[in-house]
Amino acid sequence: MGVPSGRPIPRVMKNSGGTGWFTRSHSNEQARQQFHRHLAEVLDNCPDDTLGTVGVIDETSCLKKGDQTPGVQRQYLGCVGKIDNGIVTVHLGVARGRFQALLDADVSVPRSWDEDRQRCRDAGIPDEVRYRPKWRIALDQLMRLDAHGISFDWLVFDEGYHQRRNEAATASHKKRRQKCLI
C-alpha cells in the first residue's frame, strides 16, 4: 500500500469512496480485510446487471534482473512468452456492469525460495508466507473474499486453473455452484 512507503496512493484506494480507511497502523492483512469489506459494500450498491458479478482469476509476470526481488527466479513469464528471470503474481478481479476492480493479488513464492527462509527474510517475506501452487493462491484469495461477503455469479480463468475449478467454485459458493468459463 502506498502511504507508508511514501508512494502515491493508487487511484482505486483514493476514489473507492470515503477517506481514512487506511492508516499507517494497519498491517497488510488488516488493510486487505478492510479493503475487501469496503469493496463488498461497493458491489452491493452496484446496479443489477444481467450478467451478474464476474470474478476474474489471472496471473501476470514481470521481467526482473538480479536475485533479491521477492520471488524472482528463472521461470515461465507470460509477459515475454518464455522462461526468463522474473516474478509471477496471481490476481483476482471483479466486474459488475461498468464497475471493475482488482480485489486481491499475491506474489507466487517459488519452491526454491520457500526452501531458503533466510533469503525470504532478507527480501522481507514473512515466515508464514510459503510456497503454494498458483491454483492454491487463487483458491485462498476466493476464500478470503467469500469471508468478507464477496461472491461471484461467474468465475473466469485460463486453462491452468481448470483442473481445480470445482474447488474454486465450492470455496466461493458453498451452497450453490457458480458458472465457470475457461
Secondary structure, DSSP 8 states (H G I E B T S, - for coil): -HHHHT----HHHHSSSSS-S--TT--HHHHHHHHHHHHHHHHHTS---SS--EEEEEEEEEE--SS-STT-EEEEETTTTEEEEEEEEEEEEEEETTEEEEEEEEE---HHHHT-HHHHHHTT--TT-----HHHHHHHHHHHHHHTT---SEEE--GGGGGGHHHHHHHH-SSS--EEE-
